[in-house]
Amino acid sequence: MTARSTRRTAAKSRIAAVGAIAVAGTMLLTACGDQTKNNDSSGSDKTETSAGASAGTTSPADLLPAEIKSKGVIKVGSDIAYPPVEFKDKSGKTVGIDPDLADALGKELGVEFQFENGTFDTLITGLRSKRYDLAMSAMTDTKERQEGIDPETKKKVGEGVDFIDYFTAGVSIYTKKGDDQGIKDWSDLCGKKIAVQRNTVSHDLAKAESKKCSGGKKIAIEPYDNDLEAQTRLRSGGADAGSSDFPVAAYAVKTSGGGKDFQIVGDQVEAAPYGIAVAKGNDQLTKAIKAAMDAIIKSGEYEKVIAKWGVEAGAVTEAKVNGGS
């Protein structure tokens, strides 16, 4: 799902050398697969709580709400069309960074994480309506989301959510390979057309940058329901550039057309944490997920997942609650 979120604090996130290394070595995946948006579960088996806590101490599983313990299932809302964070493989199974981390969390908590597909901009609503227990979908932790504030109007539109932060990513611009049209950073998009996923950081950045454009050369912004649709628009020549979270952009560069379709231009910007979203008031679930994330970081399971997908540059050393700004 794009740096998915509302606007982050403007600041370049990583040096170009890191970006070059990650593009070359990131996302060592062999299958690009069918990424259509059908409801699906993670396919992981229900497992028993791991021995992550010493005798006499509270384990992450002990922190789970009784209702979830009794069901043995945590329902996860996710926009499953955002490779490599979450997507469908050739068999239709949900795979990616988030599902692999969810499997590790499930083993720690003794429950099954079931992924349910939904459009990105409806996931928080799904938490409020209790359709989902969690939203795990490359969602950026921001103060606006924590407080239920619309990033443009600055008006309160909901209760907000709590986040357990588990990864860090910036935003990248990409163009057709060999045809960057002079685009090196966001200011170069004035007078050009960009395809983005709706209600993401990329979308917000494009709108903010367009307001700065002079001489009537605004940015023509085409928002889509998911990032794959935006990529298709760029690939067909219907846009001059696309933008999404760096891991997603790098994956598209590496895999689309066998690496012949796209190229990343410029540096990442707007580095910020991905968070697992929990509806306000579900404090026990928030504590349990944080404790489980800290446990898999300590045990090395987190590191294995991050290394598998080649995204070590975004790894964290501890889970934080509402660490976004």
Phi and psi in degrees as a GROMACS rama.xvg file:
@    title "Ramachandran Plot"
@    xaxis  label "Phi"
@    yaxis  label "Psi"
@TYPE xy
30.4307  162.524  THR-2
-60.2951  105.27  ALA-3
-87.9721  115.049  ARG-4
168.53  -171.019  SER-5
-89.5933  173.463  THR-6
-59.3254  135.305  ARG-7
-95.4012  170.567  ARG-8
-64.8828  127.937  THR-9
-68.9662  123.111  ALA-10
-177.068  138.698  ALA-11
-66.714  139.892  LYS-12
-96.3947  -40.0372  SER-13
-142.666  153.534  ARG-14
-71.8675  158.889  ILE-15
-61.4846  -32.676  ALA-16
-61.2022  -40.7475  ALA-17
-62.6889  -43.2587  VAL-18
-60.8704  -42.3554  GLY-19
-64.4797  -41.6008  ALA-20
-63.5415  -44.6632  ILE-21
-66.802  -37.5485  ALA-22
-64.0263  -38.0006  VAL-23
-73.6533  -35.6414  ALA-24
-117.227  -1.08945  GLY-25
-81.9762  158.573  THR-26
57.4754  58.5399  MET-27
-78.4692  72.596  LEU-28
-111.32  146.31  LEU-29
-101.066  -19.339  THR-30
-122.055  133.966  ALA-31
-98.9012  -37.3613  CYS-32
67.2764  175.955  GLY-33
-77.5899  122.248  ASP-34
-116.83  32.0428  GLN-35
-71.4221  161.448  THR-36
-102.086  77.7319  LYS-37
-109.009  148.7  ASN-38
-60.088  140.249  ASN-39
-158.225  154.384  ASP-40
-106.109  167.178  SER-41
-70.286  -15.0418  SER-42
77.1543  1.94056  GLY-43
-77.26  149.867  SER-44
-84.94  149.443  ASP-45
-64.8701  133.01  LYS-46
-129.057  164.243  THR-47
-84.0853  155.332  GLU-48
-60.137  133.312  THR-49
-75.8726  163.421  SER-50
-85.517  63.6677  ALA-51
-87.2048  -19.1226  GLY-52
-112.313  144.988  ALA-53
-74.3386  160.934  SER-54
-56.4487  135.507  ALA-55
88.9566  -3.82292  GLY-56
-108.179  162.687  THR-57
-80.6869  127.568  THR-58
-88.9643  161.405  SER-59
-54.2732  -37.6776  PRO-60
-63.109  -32.7068  ALA-61
-66.2824  -20.5263  ASP-62
-86.1423  -12.775  LEU-63
-63.7244  143.33  LEU-64
-59.0622  145.71  PRO-65
-57.7615  -37.1329  ALA-66
-62.4361  -41.4771  GLU-67
-71.4252  -39.4776  ILE-68
-57.0643  -45.3764  LYS-69
-67.1439  -35.8499  SER-70
-78.4924  -30.5878  LYS-71
74.0254  15.6742  GLY-72
-138.541  138.283  VAL-73
-114.537  120.592  ILE-74
-86.515  128.087  LYS-75
-117.036  118.611  VAL-76
-81.8342  133.908  GLY-77
-157.152  143.132  SER-78
-90.2668  97.3433  ASP-79
-88.3338  62.8538  ILE-80
-152.719  46.134  ALA-81
-140.288  60.8531  TYR-82
-64.0198  140.45  PRO-83
-97.2111  12.3543  PRO-84
-73.664  -48.7992  VAL-85
-154.797  133.011  GLU-86
-164.454  174.188  PHE-87
-97.2746  134.781  LYS-88
-83.9225  -173.698  ASP-89
-62.383  -25.9618  LYS-90
-87.0619  -5.84906  SER-91
92.5118  2.35798  GLY-92
-78.4887  143.002  LYS-93
-76.3428  123.161  THR-94
-134.534  170.834  VAL-95
129.751  -174.332  GLY-96
-61.0256  -52.1564  ILE-97
-62.5236  -47.4246  ASP-98
-60.8885  -37.2736  PRO-99
-66.7528  -41.2957  ASP-100
-65.6666  -37.8944  LEU-101
-63.312  -38.7884  ALA-102
-60.4238  -43.5046  ASP-103
-65.785  -39.9154  ALA-104
-64.1343  -40.4465  LEU-105
-61.1219  -38.9638  GLY-106
-65.6571  -36.4851  LYS-107
-69.7142  -36.0574  GLU-108
-94.5616  -12.7851  LEU-109
74.9191  27.8472  GLY-110
-135.315  169.075  VAL-111
-101.996  133.831  GLU-112
-92.7545  117.902  PHE-113
-107.187  116.076  GLN-114
-83.2021  132.163  PHE-115
-122.275  131.06  GLU-116
-79.0902  138.956  ASN-117
-158.789  158.444  GLY-118
-68.7095  145.967  THR-119
-57.1735  -42.4421  PHE-120
-77.6896  4.44563  ASP-121
-111.042  0.46865  THR-122
-68.1756  -41.4799  LEU-123
-67.0259  -38.1397  ILE-124
-59.8412  -38.2033  THR-125
-63.7701  -31.6345  GLY-126
-67.7688  -44.4828  LEU-127
-63.4827  -36.0952  ARG-128
-84.5673  -0.525383  SER-129
67.0919  22.9436  LYS-130
-69.2014  -35.2218  ARG-131
-121.412  152.785  TYR-132
-86.0631  -35.1625  ASP-133
-136.789  159.487  LEU-134
-120.593  122.847  ALA-135
-133.366  100.598  MET-136
-159.868  49.9216  SER-137
49.6111  40.3356  ALA-138
-88.3499  125.724  MET-139
-76.1714  132.639  THR-140
-79.6751  114.468  ASP-141
-129.854  158.082  THR-142
-60.9505  -37.5278  LYS-143
-60.3034  -44.1857  GLU-144
-68.8182  -39.1116  ARG-145
-59.1821  -36.0999  GLN-146
-102.527  -1.38341  GLU-147
70.6645  37.3184  GLY-148
-104.481  132.636  ILE-149
-70.1377  125.815  ASP-150
-66.9935  -23.4916  PRO-151
-90.4374  -48.9816  GLU-152
-83.8264  -18.7106  THR-153
64.0507  19.1438  LYS-154
-97.5112  149.013  LYS-155
-75.1445  126.173  LYS-156
-121.846  -1.11546  VAL-157
-171.124  -178.61  GLY-158
-75.8387  -21.6079  GLU-159
86.2848  175.8  GLY-160
-137.692  164.149  VAL-161
-102.672  148.147  ASP-162
-120.174  142.358  PHE-163
-108.312  109.167  ILE-164
-80.0278  137.878  ASP-165
-141.522  0.63866  TYR-166
-164.636  159.81  PHE-167
-127.649  133.617  THR-168
-144.563  148.005  ALA-169
-104.995  -176.746  GLY-170
-112.573  140.127  VAL-171
-125.893  153.61  SER-172
-102.683  141.095  ILE-173
-135.62  153.887  TYR-174
-130.49  176.428  THR-175
-63.9622  143.727  LYS-176
-64.6206  130.312  LYS-177
78.1523  8.38169  GLY-178
-144.36  66.3074  ASP-179
-81.739  -7.83098  ASP-180
52.4496  31.1973  GLN-181
78.4402  10.5791  GLY-182
-84.0499  117.536  ILE-183
-121.364  -26.6951  LYS-184
-150.889  -175.711  ASP-185
-65.1018  -32.8216  TRP-186
-66.7499  -22.8478  SER-187
-76.059  -5.56556  ASP-188
-83.7786  -9.85202  LEU-189
-58.1258  129.651  CYS-190
83.1445  2.88727  GLY-191
-119.399  173.488  LYS-192
-112.397  133.709  LYS-193
-124.85  139.122  ILE-194
-105.005  128.601  ALA-195
-140.467  166.454  VAL-196
-82.91  139.068  GLN-197
-63.159  141.213  ARG-198
60.3074  39.9426  ASN-199
-116.909  173.28  THR-200
-59.9682  -40.7527  VAL-201
-59.217  -42.7127  SER-202
-61.8514  -46.4312  HIS-203
-64.0658  -41.3798  ASP-204
-63.1429  -42.2117  LEU-205
-62.4236  -42.0458  ALA-206
-66.2574  -41.4581  LYS-207
-66.509  -41.6408  ALA-208
-68.2415  -36.0248  GLU-209
-60.6144  -34.5855  SER-210
-65.6139  -22.4842  LYS-211
-86.6309  -15.5841  LYS-212
-66.2356  140.776  CYS-213
-108.288  168.809  SER-214
67.4591  21.9642  GLY-215
74.8495  6.86708  GLY-216
-93.4056  72.2421  LYS-217
-74.0811  166.74  LYS-218
-85.9532  128.285  ILE-219
-82.5415  113.927  ALA-220
-107.267  124.694  ILE-221
-113.197  103.661  GLU-222
-89.7281  141.96  PRO-223
-125.556  162.393  TYR-224
-65.1349  -32.783  ASP-225
-143.45  166.153  ASN-226
-69.1485  -30.9828  ASP-227
-64.6244  -35.971  LEU-228
-65.5588  -39.5555  GLU-229
-64.3275  -39.9379  ALA-230
-62.8541  -41.1965  GLN-231
-61.5716  -40.3654  THR-232
-61.9449  -44.4799  ARG-233
-66.5735  -44.0864  LEU-234
-58.7864  -35.805  ARG-235
-80.8843  -5.06773  SER-236
90.0802  9.26454  GLY-237
-82.994  -3.1387  GLY-238
-145.782  161.637  ALA-239
-89.9626  -24.6646  ASP-240
-156.449  164.113  ALA-241
-131.898  166.692  GLY-242
-149.677  141.267  SER-243
-161.939  179.789  SER-244
-56.261  146.658  ASP-245
-54.5922  -46.4053  PHE-246
-58.2223  -36.5375  PRO-247
-73.3498  -44.3419  VAL-248
-61.3743  -43.3181  ALA-249
-64.3317  -38.2986  ALA-250
-65.1049  -42.8032  TYR-251
-62.6558  -41.6551  ALA-252
-61.2237  -40.484  VAL-253
-74.4751  -35.3345  LYS-254
-106.848  -31.883  THR-255
-66.9189  124.515  SER-256
62.3405  29.1143  GLY-257
65.2327  26.9017  GLY-258
89.1387  9.57427  GLY-259
-103.237  -4.60936  LYS-260
-89.3894  -43.8392  ASP-261
-127.704  164.483  PHE-262
-144.757  144.933  GLN-263
-82.8783  139.308  ILE-264
-120.89  139.727  VAL-265
72.2613  -169.855  GLY-266
-97.6456  162.143  ASP-267
-66.3492  151.279  GLN-268
-134.311  167.81  VAL-269
61.5304  43.4901  GLU-270
-59.0457  131.864  ALA-271
-159.575  163.5  ALA-272
-82.1675  141.998  PRO-273
-78.762  141.337  TYR-274
-131.628  147.31  GLY-275
-83.3736  120.953  ILE-276
-90.792  137.847  ALA-277
-131.059  137.915  VAL-278
-61.037  143.742  ALA-279
-55.5709  140.643  LYS-280
96.4242  -14.6538  GLY-281
-92.5908  58.5666  ASN-282
-63.2084  -37.3727  ASP-283
-64.3674  -41.0443  GLN-284
-66.2076  -41.2652  LEU-285
-59.0244  -46.0107  THR-286
-63.0342  -40.0504  LYS-287
-65.8571  -44.0047  ALA-288
-66.5874  -41.3515  ILE-289
-60.9833  -45.8996  LYS-290
-63.0462  -39.5216  ALA-291
-68.2646  -40.0351  ALA-292
-64.1371  -43.9783  MET-293
-60.5129  -36.8172  ASP-294
-66.5825  -42.075  ALA-295
-75.2498  -26.0476  ILE-296
-66.0497  -45.4824  ILE-297
-65.9048  -37.7337  LYS-298
-77.4702  -17.2469  SER-299
97.7787  -8.01681  GLY-300
-64.1976  -38.4231  GLU-301
-59.306  -48.5004  TYR-302
-59.2629  -38.1553  GLU-303
-61.8795  -43.8523  LYS-304
-65.0318  -47.3586  VAL-305
-61.2645  -40.7637  ILE-306
-68.946  -37.0584  ALA-307
-56.1548  -39.3371  LYS-308
-96.9626  3.96382  TRP-309
68.1536  31.9833  GLY-310
-119.923  39.0144  VAL-311
-59.2631  -28.0869  GLU-312
-62.1819  -20.8801  ALA-313
-101.497  6.39182  GLY-314
-67.7277  150.386  ALA-315
-115.397  161.554  VAL-316
-102.981  -8.17746  THR-317
-159.594  153.56  GLU-318
-84.8262  133.585  ALA-319
-117.07  148.358  LYS-320
-97.9779  123.631  VAL-321
54.1238  48.9927  ASN-322
-85.79  -4.94732  GLY-323
-76.3414  158.461  GLY-324
